[in-house]
Amino acid sequence: MNSMYFEDFKIGQKFTTLTRTITDTDITDFVELTGISSPLFMDEEFAKKSIHKGRIAPGPLTFSFAMGLFTRLGIFEETVMAFLGMDGMRLSVPVKPGDTIRVEVEITEKKETKKPDRGVIKEKYRVINQRDETVMMYEMSHLTKRRQ
């Protein structure tokens, strides 16, 4: 998909990403890289005794992979000017090794700015697993280029 400008977006417009399967190695590498360490992420025996009945992925890993999937759509590739913020993140179902996620993104708001070369786009993200369960939701805002 080509990059989209502020004018190209429509409120209610939806995009769906490709999928990605989360592996044990993904979790281990992410934990080692970030230092977000917990036995729920790294110790299978400990995690089996938890409410999750096994290892889970850290929420920031799920968010990072979700953003990677969204980025690959290419809609902001050449037109995003800035990430403005994120609101309302909720994690409702744990992501486990072997789960496959995709992201559904809906454009919820558009605001013109005082500067004619840019506008603000607000999006709602829903990360969904292979069982069609919503595992994470959040909203983000981006400053995007306008056509001149």
HELIX and SHEET records of a PDB file:
HELIX    1   1 PHE A    6  ASP A    8  5                                   3    
HELIX    2   2 ASP A   24  THR A   34  1                                  11    
HELIX    3   3 PRO A   39  MET A   42  1                                   4    
HELIX    4   4 GLU A   44  LYS A   48  1                                   5    
HELIX    5   5 GLY A   59  THR A   71  1                                  13    
SHEET    1   A 3 LYS A  14  THR A  16  0                                        
SHEET    2   A 3 THR A 100  GLU A 112 -1                                        
SHEET    3   A 3 ARG A  20  THR A  21 -1                                        
SHEET    1   B 5 LYS A  14  THR A  16  0                                        
SHEET    2   B 5 THR A 100  GLU A 112 -1                                        
SHEET    3   B 5 ARG A 118  ILE A 128 -1                                        
SHEET    4   B 5 THR A 134  LYS A 145 -1                                        
SHEET    5   B 5 VAL A  80  LEU A  91 -1                                        
END                                                                             
